[in-house]
Structures are given as structure tokens and as C-alpha cells.
Amino acid sequence: MNPAEVHILKQPEPYKSIFLHLQVLIAHTLPEADLLYKWRMPCYYIEKRPMCYLNRSKDYVDVGFWHSAHLSKKWDAYLITEKRKVVKSLRYKTLEDIDNAVFISILKEVESFKEKGFYRKN
């Protein structure tokens, strides 16, 4: 078992269930993605390029996307920035908070930008 999987399995509920559900969605949507343990959190990479990370904060699981500068504006209602310059994230406090269709759509869009840099160049 890799360190990222160990980290996920050590989480208390409901975070562990949220992590596991997100892990299944990511594996189904991006089967080529590698689950690595970086910066003390699970991170998904495709061809050595970061796609997203899973991090437990205070009372939620944060799914951060590095390539969020390229995402369609239609996702702005779902994504949190909190004054971050590069990363935008989805936050889940319960398993029921996860909208599978939205999560999968954002993953697919992020994956389509894997060759681009983190910042949008005008």
C-alpha cells in the first residue's frame, strides 16, 4: 500500500468515506492517474503533471485543482478560491455533498489542460 492510501485509511469518519468515494471517482474518470503522497497529502498526477490533491482541513475535505485558471466559468459557483492565485477547490463536509456529475466533469476538463501551465496566459 502506498503512503497516500495509508493516509486516506487513517482518516476519521466522515472524511475517510469522502476520500474513498473521491478516490473511486478519480480512478474511474482518470484511470491513467497515479496516486502519490506529496506535501503530506494524496495527490493525483498524470505523466508527472499534477492534476489534483485531496486534503482534510478543519471540517471538510478539500479537492484542489492546480490548472483551475483554465476551467470554464460555469464551475465558478462550485469552486472556492480563498484568495489563492493558482488553486481552486471543491469542498465536501459530507458524502452527500458530492455531486458526482459535477466532480467528474471538472476532472475531465482539468485533465484536458494537463499540457498547459498553471496560469492562464492572455
KATAFEN-V792695 format. One line per field, one symbol per residue. psi: psi as a letter, one per 40 degrees, with the letter a starting at -180 (. if undefined). burial: # if it has 9 or more other ideal C-beta (glycine too) atoms within 8 Angstrom, else .. Layout:
# KATAFEN-V792695
psi = ???
burial = ???
This chain:
# KATAFEN-V792695
psi = hiddddddeeiiiedddddddddddddddgdehhhihiffihihihfehhdiihhhicfihhhihdfddeiideedddihdfeiddhiiihhdidedhhddddddddddddeedeiidihh.
burial = ...#####..#...#########.###.##..#.###...######...#####.#...#########..#...#...#.......######..#..#...##########.##........
